[in-house]
Amino acid sequence: MARKKKVSAKKTKKEKEPVMWELFFDSLILNADFPVMTINGSGKIVFINKRYADFLGYSLRGVKGKNWINSIVPEARRREVRKIYNSIKNDGKCCYRFDLPVLTKKGNRKYVCWTVVPLLGKDRSLSMFVGLNIKEPIGIGIERSAKIKTIPIDKSRTVHSRIIEMFFSATQITEPDTAEHALRVTSLAVALARRLKMSKERINRLKTAALLHDLGKLAIDEKILYKKGKLKEFEYEAVKKHSNHGAQMIYPVYFLRDIIPIMKSHHEYYDGTGYPDGLKGDGIPLESRILSIADIYEALTADRPYRMAYDKKRALSILKKEKGHKLDPELTDIFIRMVEDERFKEGGFE
C-alpha cells in the first residue's frame, strides 16, 4: 500500500504544475476590460471573462466545453467560420481579425470585430485567445462574407499592447510594490538603451521585458517576498525560480516569446555566478545586462521590507563595486555617467 501511495503522490505533483499556469492565465483575463474567450484545439470553449459574459448574457458554466462555432456563431455563417478557424490552426503565428455576428444567450445577433491570437503550448497543443472588439469593426457588412484579415505580430500593436497590459495588470492587482518597481526599472532601462542608440525595435522589446521581468514573483509565497530580514537558503531558492516562472507564464503567447531570453537572464551575472543558467559576459543578452543594471539601481534607491532606500551617491557606489561581478563594466560606467548628469530624471533627460 505504501508503494502505491508514493506513485500516486508523484502523479499528483506532475498534474498540478500545468494547472497552476492555466489558473494564472484564466485569472489574468478574468478582469480584462474587453470581452475575451479562450478555446482549445478541438474548438471547445475553455473560458470566458466577465466582460464577455455580460456582453452576451452567458456564464462560464453555461458555455464551457461547448463548441464555440455551434454555440456562438449563427448557423448561416458557420461554414465560413470553420474555414477561418482551420486557416488559423494551420498557421498559428499571426493575429487575425474579421467581422462576424455573434449570438447572445437570448438568440439575438450582435456584430463585433473578432481578434484571434493563437496560443501554442510546449506540447504543441493549440488554443486560442479571442477578443471581441465592439467599438472598431473593420467594415464587413451584414450581408457580406466574413473575410479574414491576417495581421503580422509586429504590426498588431493594439492586440500586443492589450495582452501586455493584462499581464502587467496582474502584478498591479496582486503585487503593487512589484508593479511600481517594474515601472521604474523600465524607465531606467529604456533611458540607458536610448543612450546606447539601440534600435526602436530592440528598445520596445526591452521595454516589454522590463515591465514583465518580475511577473514570475506572482508564483512566490508572499511571506517570502515580504520577509523582513535575511532569507533562509530554501526561501532564496524559491525566489530564484521567479525568472523561469515568468517565462512559463508568457510562453503560450507566440509574439511575446522573443522577450523570454531577456526576462530569464536578468539575474545572470557578468562573471557567470548568476541564475538560472549561469550565463557569462557577452553570453548574456545585451538587453538583460541593461535590465540588470536598472533593476539593481532601482532596488537600491527604493524602500525594502528589510531596509530604507539608499541615496543616489551610495547606490552608484555599490554599482561601481559590482562592475565585472554582477554587472557589465562598460554598460555600468555609461549608466553611472547618465544618472550623474544634472539633466537626467528617471524618465529620461529634461
N, C-alpha and C positions, 0 to 999 in steps of 0.2 A: 504493500500500500504506500509506503513512504516513497518508493521509487516513482510510482505513478504520479504522486503529488508534485514531485520535483519537476517532472516533464511538463506537467500542466502549468506550473508556475512560470517556466521558461516561455511557454507558448503565449501565456497571458501578457508577459512583458513585451514580447515581439509585436503582439497585436496592438498594444496601447500606443506605441510610438507614432505610427502614421495617423491614428485617430486624433492625437494631440494637434497636429498641423491642420487637419480637416476642421476641427473645432475652432482653431485660431482663425482660419480663413472665413468660416461662417460668422464668427463674432465680429470680424473685421467689416464685412459688408452689410451686417445686420442694420446698422445705423447710417449707412451711406445716404447722401442727400439726393439720390436719384434711384429709380426702380432698377433692381438687379435680380437676376436669376442665374443659377448655375445648373448645368445639365451634364450628365455623364456621357461616355462614348456610345452608349446604347440609345441615347436620345431621351432618357428619363430625367425628370426634374429632381434635383438633389436638394435645392434650397431656393427660397425667395426671401427678400428682405422686407422690412416694414413698409417702405415706400411702394414696393410692388404690390404688396397685399392690400394696402389702402387704395391704390390706383385702380386695381381690377376687382377688388372685393373678395379676393381669395385669402385663404390661410395656408400656412405651410402644410398642415395636416391634410388639408383638402386637396392639394395637388402633388405632394411628394410621392415619387415613384411612378407618376403618370407620364405618358409620352407627351412631350411638350407640344409637338405639332398637332396631335389629335385633340389635345385639351385646350389649347390657346389660339390656334390658327383656324379661321373659318374654313369650312370644308372645301369650298371652291378654290382656295389658294394653297391647299396642302401639297399638291403635286410639285408646284414650282418651288415651294419652301424646302421640300425634300431634296431637290436638285441643289439648292443653295447650301443646305446642310452637308450634303455629300461632298460638295466642292470645298467647303471649309475643312472637313475632315481629311481630305486628300492633300491639302496644302499645310495648314496649321501654323504658318509663320507670318501671318499678316493680321491686321484688323479688318473687319468687314462692316459695311454699312448698307442698309436698304430700308425702304419704307414698306410697311406691311400692317394691315389691320390686326388687332388682337381682340379676343373675345373676353368680356367680363364674365363674372360668375352668373350674372343675370342674362347673358346671351347678347348683350349689346356690343357693337363694334366701336373700337377706338383706334384711330390711326396714329402710329408712332414711328419714329426712326429707330431702328434696331442697330446697336453697335455690339459686335461679337468679337470677343478676344479668346483665342484657343489657349487652353492651359494644358501643358504636357507634363505628365508625371514621370518620375525616374524609371518606372516600369513601362514607359512608352504609352501608357493609357491616356486617352484624350478626354478632357472635359472642356466645357466652355463657360465663359463668363459673359452674360448677356445683359447689357444695359439698355434701357428704353429711354430714349430722349423725346419727350413730348413737346418740346419747345422749338426744336430746329429740324423739321422734316426736310428731306432733300428733294422734294418736289415730284414724286411719282404719284400721279392722280389715282383716284379710287378705281377707275375702270382699266388702268394700265397694269402690266405685269410688274412684279417686284423685281427690279434689276439690281443685282448685287454690285456694290462698289468696293473694290479691293483697295485698301489703304496701306502702303508700306509702313512698318512700325515707326520709322524715323519721321514720317510725315503726319502721323496721327497724334499731334501734340495734346489735343483735348482729352482723348482717352488715356494717353500716357500720364498726363497731369492728374487726372481724376483718380487713377489707381494709386499713384504715388501718394496723393493726398490722403487716401483711405488708409494706407499703411502708416503714414505719419500720424494720422488722427488716432490710431490705436495707441501710440505712445503718449499722445496728449491726454487721452482719457485715462489710461491705466497708469502711466508713469510720467506725470507732468514735469518733474525735475529732469528726467532723461530727455524729454522733448525740448525743453529750454536749452539744455546743454547742446543738443544736436543742432539747433538753430544757430547758436553762437559759433560752434565748430564749423558749420557750413560757411558762415560769413568769413571767418578767418582763412579757411582752406581756399575759398574762391578768390579772395584777395591775393593770396600767395600765388595761385595759379595764373592770375592775370599779370602779376609781377614777372612771372616766368614766360609770359606771352604764349601760353598754351592756346590751342585752337578752341573755338567756341564749342565744338562738339565734345572735346575732352573735358572742358570746364563744365558743361551740362551734365556729363556722366559723373564727374566728381561731385557736383552739387547734389545729385540724386543719392549717390553712395553716402555722402556726408550726412544727409538728412536721415537716412535709414541705417547708419552704421551700427547703432546700438539697439536695433529692433529686437534682436535675439534676447535682450535682457527681460523681455516680457515673459520668457520661459524660466527665469531665475526667481527663486524664492525671495520675496520682499524682505524677509528677516535677514537674509544675507546681503542684499543690495544696500539696505539702510542700516546695517550694523555699525554701531559706534565702537571703534577700536579695531585692532588687528584681526584679520580673518584667519581662521584655522585653515590648515592645509586642504582639507576636503571642501571647505567653503570656497577657497580660492580656485580650486579645480573646477567647481561648479560655475563660477563666474567666467572662467576661461572658455567655457563652451559657448558663450553668447555669440561669438562671431560665426561659428558653424550653425547655430540655431537660426540666426538671421538669414544666412544663405538658404537654409532649408525653407524658410517662410516665403521667400520671394521666388524660389526656383520654378514653381508652376507657371509664372508669368513670363512668357517667352522673351518679351522685349526688355525685361529687367535683368536678364542673365548676364549681360555684359558688365554689370556692376558687381557681380558676385566676387570676382577676384579682389576688387578694391575693398569691399566690405570685410571679406575673410582675412585680409592681410593687414588691417590697420593696427594690429598689435604685434606684427612681426618687427623684430629689432634689427637694426643695421648690422650688428655683429653676429646675427644668427641665433640669438638666445631667446627670441620671442616665440609666439604661438599663433596659430595652431600647427604650422608646418615647418617651423624653424628656417624660414627663408632668410637669405643674407644679401646685403648690399644691393646691387642693381638687380638682383633676382626678385626683389620686392617691387611690385608695380609702382611707378612714379607717383600715381595718384594716391596710393596707400601711404607712401613716405610723406607726402604733403599732409594727408589726413592725420597721420600720427603726430606730426608737429602741432597742428591746430588742436588736436584732441588733448594732448598733454598740457599745452599752454592754457587752454580754456579750463581744464580741470584744476590747474594750479591757481588760477585767478578767480575761482568760484568757491563759495562755501561748500563744505562737505560735511557729512554727519560726524566725521572724526576730527575736523579742524576747520578753522576760519580761512577765508581766502587770503592768498599771498598778494602783495602789491606787485606792480609790473616789474620793478627792479629785481626783486627776489625771484620772481618767476623766470625772467630772462636769464638770470644767473644759473638757475637749475638747468635750463635748456642748454646752456653752454657746456655744463658738466656732462650732459647726455650725448654730446656730439661724438659720433663714432661708436657709441654703445647702443643706445636705443634709436638715435636719430641720425639721419643723413647729414654729415658735417656741412656740405656745401649749401643744401637747402636750409639748414638751420641758420647759417650765417645770413642768408638772404632774408629769412623770416625776421630775424632779430633786427636787422637794419630797417626793415619795413615797419615794424612795431615801434621802433625808437624814433622814426620820422615824426616830427611835430604835427604834420598834416594828417597823419593816419588816425582814423577812427575805426571801430570794429567792423563797420560795414564797408570800409574802403577809404579812399582819400577824399578830403574835403575839396 
